[in-house]
């Protein structure tokens, strides 16, 4: 370590060791930052067909199925609400311990059918935005958000089928259409996980706890 007041002074071994340790620490920190936040390639090339076209085709099929459900559901909204109301009243009569409050049945029957139909549109819009962003912006995060939204949507579809369309008075094809949407969303999600897509997307920037603790 050079003393500005005494440039001819010879640094001690301890000072030299301290400088070496500081240099090693800076090098290690720079290397960790490079791994955690890798630079993106200037030209990753076109998106793989699995992400740019095949997954979109599967998603569009799911969107068409979902749109049919929405149109049919709002066209027969009064009937669906009445059928759901009757089911809830039947649940109170047969199993009051596990049924909802009887005083809120009319409110639930009037709220849940339109809410679930609107959520079909919301899920589809969010999924499409993330799917397009993953391919156009070379974004792993957008692809991951697409997958997360699809998973939540998949969890909701069986409940929606049961509450909206699982009645003898409802066109039986609506249940089939709901499961078709379910299957096509799974296909779209799987296509975005193919190896060619994983190799094209930028490396993951997830935080590694060991490196975080080393930097403290």
C-alpha positions as CSV (number, residue, x, y, z in Angstrom):
1,X,0.0,0.0,0.0
2,X,1.7,3.3,-1.2
3,X,1.8,6.2,1.3
4,X,1.2,9.5,-0.6
5,X,3.2,11.3,2.1
6,X,6.2,8.9,1.7
7,X,6.3,7.5,-1.8
8,X,9.7,5.8,-1.1
9,X,8.2,3.8,1.8
10,X,8.2,0.0,1.3
11,X,4.8,-1.5,2.2
12,X,4.7,-4.2,4.8
13,X,3.8,-7.8,4.1
14,X,0.5,-7.3,5.9
15,X,-0.4,-4.4,3.7
16,X,0.5,-6.4,0.5
17,X,-1.7,-9.3,1.8
18,X,-4.6,-6.9,2.4
19,X,-4.3,-5.6,-1.2
20,X,-4.3,-9.1,-2.6
21,X,-7.3,-10.1,-0.5
22,X,-9.2,-6.9,-1.6
23,X,-8.4,-7.7,-5.3
24,X,-9.6,-11.3,-4.9
25,X,-12.8,-10.1,-3.3
26,X,-13.5,-7.7,-6.1
27,X,-12.8,-10.4,-8.7
28,X,-15.2,-12.8,-6.9
29,X,-17.9,-10.2,-6.6
30,X,-17.7,-9.3,-10.3
31,X,-17.8,-13.0,-11.3
32,X,-20.9,-13.5,-9.1
33,X,-22.6,-10.5,-10.5
34,X,-21.9,-11.8,-14.0
35,X,-23.5,-15.1,-13.2
36,X,-26.5,-13.6,-11.5
37,X,-27.1,-11.0,-14.1
38,X,-25.7,-12.3,-17.4
39,X,-25.7,-10.0,-20.4
40,X,-28.1,-10.9,-23.1
41,X,-26.9,-11.7,-26.6
42,X,-27.3,-8.9,-29.1
43,X,-29.1,-11.2,-31.6
44,X,-30.6,-14.3,-30.1
45,X,-32.1,-15.2,-33.5
46,X,-35.7,-16.0,-34.3
47,X,-37.9,-17.6,-31.6
48,X,-38.2,-21.4,-32.0
49,X,-41.4,-22.6,-33.7
50,X,-42.5,-24.3,-30.5
51,X,-42.8,-20.9,-28.8
52,X,-43.5,-18.6,-31.8
53,X,-46.2,-20.6,-33.6
54,X,-47.0,-24.1,-32.2
55,X,-47.8,-22.8,-28.6
56,X,-49.8,-20.0,-30.1
57,X,-51.9,-22.4,-32.2
58,X,-52.7,-24.5,-29.2
59,X,-53.5,-21.4,-27.2
60,X,-55.8,-20.0,-29.9
61,X,-57.6,-23.3,-29.8
62,X,-58.0,-22.9,-26.1
63,X,-59.1,-19.3,-26.6
64,X,-61.8,-20.4,-29.1
65,X,-63.1,-23.0,-26.6
66,X,-63.1,-20.4,-23.8
67,X,-64.9,-17.9,-26.0
68,X,-67.6,-20.4,-26.8
69,X,-68.1,-21.0,-23.0
70,X,-68.3,-17.3,-22.4
71,X,-70.8,-16.6,-25.1
72,X,-73.0,-19.6,-24.2
73,X,-72.7,-18.8,-20.5
74,X,-73.8,-15.2,-20.9
75,X,-76.6,-16.2,-23.3
76,X,-78.0,-18.6,-20.7
77,X,-76.9,-16.7,-17.6
78,X,-80.4,-16.6,-16.1
79,X,-80.8,-20.4,-16.4
80,X,-77.3,-21.1,-15.0
81,X,-78.0,-18.9,-12.0
82,X,-81.3,-20.6,-11.4
83,X,-79.7,-24.1,-11.6
84,X,-76.8,-23.0,-9.3
85,X,-79.3,-21.6,-6.8
86,X,-81.3,-24.8,-6.8
87,X,-78.1,-26.8,-6.3
88,X,-77.1,-24.6,-3.3
89,X,-80.5,-25.0,-1.8
90,X,-80.3,-28.7,-2.2
91,X,-76.9,-28.7,-0.5
92,X,-78.4,-26.9,2.5
93,X,-81.2,-29.4,2.7
94,X,-79.0,-32.5,2.3
95,X,-75.8,-31.5,4.1
96,X,-76.3,-28.3,6.1
97,X,-73.0,-28.7,8.0
98,X,-71.0,-28.3,4.7
99,X,-73.2,-26.0,2.9
100,X,-73.0,-22.2,2.6
101,X,-75.2,-19.9,4.6
102,X,-78.8,-20.2,3.4
103,X,-79.3,-16.4,3.5
104,X,-76.5,-15.8,1.0
105,X,-77.5,-18.4,-1.6
106,X,-79.3,-15.9,-3.9
107,X,-76.3,-13.5,-3.8
108,X,-73.9,-16.3,-4.5
109,X,-76.0,-17.6,-7.4
110,X,-76.2,-14.2,-8.9
111,X,-72.5,-13.3,-8.4
112,X,-70.4,-16.4,-9.3
113,X,-71.6,-17.3,-12.8
114,X,-70.9,-13.8,-14.4
115,X,-67.7,-13.5,-12.3
116,X,-66.4,-16.9,-13.5
117,X,-67.3,-16.1,-17.2
118,X,-65.5,-12.8,-17.0
119,X,-62.4,-14.5,-15.5
120,X,-62.2,-16.8,-18.5
121,X,-61.6,-13.7,-20.6
122,X,-59.2,-12.2,-18.1
123,X,-57.1,-15.3,-18.0
124,X,-56.9,-15.6,-21.7
125,X,-55.9,-12.0,-22.2
126,X,-53.1,-12.3,-19.6
127,X,-51.9,-15.6,-21.0
128,X,-51.7,-14.2,-24.6
129,X,-49.8,-11.1,-23.5
130,X,-47.2,-13.1,-21.7
131,X,-46.9,-15.7,-24.5
132,X,-46.3,-13.0,-27.1
133,X,-43.9,-11.1,-24.9
134,X,-41.8,-14.3,-24.3
135,X,-41.2,-14.7,-28.1
136,X,-41.0,-11.1,-29.1
137,X,-38.9,-9.8,-26.2
138,X,-36.7,-12.9,-25.7
139,X,-38.0,-13.0,-22.1
140,X,-37.7,-16.0,-19.8
141,X,-39.7,-14.1,-17.2
142,X,-42.6,-13.6,-19.5
143,X,-42.6,-17.3,-20.4
144,X,-42.6,-18.2,-16.7
145,X,-45.5,-15.8,-16.0
146,X,-47.4,-17.4,-18.9
147,X,-46.9,-20.8,-17.3
148,X,-48.0,-19.5,-13.8
149,X,-51.2,-18.0,-15.3
150,X,-51.9,-21.2,-17.2
151,X,-51.5,-23.3,-14.0
152,X,-54.0,-21.1,-12.1
153,X,-56.4,-21.2,-15.1
154,X,-56.2,-25.0,-15.2
155,X,-57.1,-25.1,-11.5
156,X,-60.2,-23.0,-12.1
157,X,-61.5,-24.8,-15.2
158,X,-62.8,-27.9,-13.5
159,X,-64.6,-25.8,-10.9
160,X,-66.1,-23.6,-13.6
161,X,-67.3,-26.6,-15.6
162,X,-69.0,-28.1,-12.5
163,X,-70.7,-24.8,-11.4
164,X,-71.6,-23.5,-14.8
165,X,-72.4,-26.4,-17.1
166,X,-72.7,-29.6,-15.2
167,X,-76.5,-29.7,-15.3
168,X,-78.9,-31.9,-17.4
169,X,-80.6,-28.7,-18.6
170,X,-77.4,-27.3,-20.1
171,X,-76.1,-28.4,-23.5
172,X,-73.9,-31.4,-22.8
173,X,-71.2,-30.3,-25.3
174,X,-70.3,-27.4,-23.0
175,X,-68.6,-29.8,-20.6
176,X,-66.6,-31.3,-23.4
177,X,-65.7,-27.8,-24.7
178,X,-64.4,-26.9,-21.2
179,X,-62.2,-30.0,-21.1
180,X,-60.9,-29.3,-24.6
181,X,-59.8,-25.9,-23.4
182,X,-58.1,-27.6,-20.4
183,X,-56.2,-30.0,-22.7
184,X,-55.1,-27.3,-25.2
185,X,-53.8,-25.1,-22.4
186,X,-51.7,-28.0,-21.2
187,X,-50.3,-28.5,-24.7
188,X,-49.5,-24.8,-25.1
189,X,-47.6,-24.8,-21.7
190,X,-45.7,-28.0,-22.6
191,X,-44.6,-26.5,-25.9
192,X,-43.1,-23.5,-24.2
193,X,-41.0,-25.9,-22.1
194,X,-39.3,-27.7,-24.9
195,X,-35.5,-27.9,-25.0
196,X,-35.2,-25.7,-28.0
197,X,-37.1,-23.0,-26.2
198,X,-35.0,-23.4,-23.0
199,X,-31.8,-23.0,-25.1
200,X,-33.1,-20.0,-26.9
201,X,-34.3,-18.1,-23.9
202,X,-31.7,-16.1,-21.8
203,X,-30.2,-17.9,-18.8
204,X,-32.2,-17.8,-15.6
205,X,-31.4,-14.9,-13.3
206,X,-32.9,-16.5,-10.1
207,X,-31.2,-15.6,-6.9
208,X,-28.9,-18.2,-5.4
209,X,-28.9,-18.1,-1.6
210,X,-25.3,-19.3,-1.2
211,X,-24.1,-16.4,-3.4
212,X,-26.3,-13.9,-1.6
213,X,-24.8,-15.0,1.8
214,X,-21.3,-14.8,0.5
215,X,-21.9,-11.2,-0.7
216,X,-23.1,-10.1,2.8
